[in-house]
């Protein structure tokens, strides 16, 4: 039986990734061990894992994750309050597929899309 999924995304610099997810997006670090080249963060009921890829070219990174929310407006406004950059083509809107969505790009160009069914 499958019970959860924890996406693994590339990162160039652990300190930069940690700062973005914890101080900008409100995640916390998961686990008590500090593994070299690996980072795990969590918020509410989701975890995202990161592996070090120092040679990553952000322009060639297609890492993506879709995160469902049950309070999309509140989440969006909280990110705006923290001056989190919203993807230029990803401001909050209702999509034709009946999802209210917005998107962000993290420091390594991983696309985070947040969505809630309408």
Secondary structure, 3 states (H helix, E strand, C coil): CCCCCCEEEEECCHHHHHHHHHHHCCCEECCCCCCCCEEEEEECCEEEEEEECCCCCHHHCCCEEEEECCCHHHHHHHHHHCCCCCCCCCCCEECCCCEEEEEEECCCCCEEEEEEEC
